[in-house]
Amino acid sequence: MSRLVQIRLERLLGRLLVDAYGGPVGVIEDVEAHPEGHEYVVSHVVVGPAGRLPRLRAVFHLLPTLRALKLGQPPRVRRVPWEWLDLQDPDHPRLLPRVPET
């Protein structure tokens, strides 16, 4: 199912993405898009950790001394397909409920 949704990118970046039940998935940090004619079509959003502690550990991972002391962890990012997003309210993006395939 293809749906055309036009949203200004800055409305999504930095927003908390939640699942269909309201649980946090992560913060939308970036998008992946490809050119199609004179426009760009978004294929995925890049979601990073939502809490402060995981973000702090990711920053520590960038510092060699702290990384050697095992104080940092590499950032865990996920690519979420655009089709999985419910953007009826772009200020509060949600994942669509997953229907089990039969």
C-alpha positions in Angstrom: 0.0 0.0 0.0 1.6 3.3 -1.1 0.5 6.5 0.6 1.7 10.0 -0.2 2.4 12.0 2.9 4.2 15.3 2.8 5.7 16.5 6.1 8.4 19.0 6.8 11.5 17.1 8.0 12.2 19.4 10.9 8.8 18.4 12.4 10.0 14.8 12.8 13.7 15.1 13.8 14.2 14.8 17.5 10.7 13.5 18.1 10.2 10.4 20.3 8.8 7.5 18.2 6.5 5.2 20.2 5.1 1.8 19.3 1.4 1.1 18.8 0.9 0.7 22.5 2.7 4.0 23.5 6.0 2.4 24.5 9.1 4.3 23.5 11.0 3.0 20.5 13.6 5.8 20.2 14.3 9.3 18.9 14.1 10.0 15.2 17.6 11.2 14.4 17.7 11.1 10.6 16.0 9.9 7.5 17.1 8.0 4.4 15.8 9.3 1.2 16.3 8.9 -2.6 15.7 11.3 -5.4 12.5 10.7 -7.5 12.1 13.3 -10.2 12.4 16.8 -8.6 11.6 15.5 -5.1 13.1 13.2 -2.5 11.2 10.2 -1.2 11.9 9.0 2.3 12.4 5.2 2.6 13.5 4.9 6.2 13.8 6.9 9.4 16.9 6.3 11.6 16.0 5.9 15.3 18.4 6.2 18.1 18.2 5.5 21.8 15.5 7.4 23.8 16.9 7.7 27.3 19.7 9.9 28.6 21.9 7.1 29.8 22.1 5.3 26.5 22.9 8.6 24.7 25.6 9.4 27.3 27.1 5.9 26.8 27.2 6.5 23.1 29.1 9.8 23.6 31.5 8.1 25.9 32.1 5.5 23.2 33.5 8.3 21.0 36.3 9.1 23.5 39.2 6.5 23.2 40.2 6.6 26.8 36.6 5.9 28.1 36.1 3.3 25.4 39.2 1.5 26.5 37.9 1.5 30.1 34.6 0.0 28.7 32.6 2.9 29.9 31.1 3.6 26.5 28.9 1.6 24.2 28.4 2.1 20.5 25.2 3.9 19.7 22.4 1.5 18.8 20.5 2.8 15.9 17.7 1.2 13.9 16.3 1.8 10.5 12.5 1.9 10.5 10.7 1.6 7.1 8.6 4.7 6.3 5.5 2.5 5.7 5.5 1.5 9.3 4.9 5.0 10.6 1.6 6.5 11.6 2.0 10.3 11.0 -1.5 11.5 11.4 0.0 13.7 14.2 3.6 14.4 13.1 4.4 15.9 16.5 3.7 12.5 18.0 4.9 9.8 15.5 3.8 6.2 16.2 4.5 2.8 14.7 1.5 1.2 13.0 0.3 -1.9 14.8 1.8 -5.0 13.2 -0.8 -7.5 12.0 0.6 -11.1 12.0 0.8 -12.6 8.6 -1.4 -15.7 8.0 
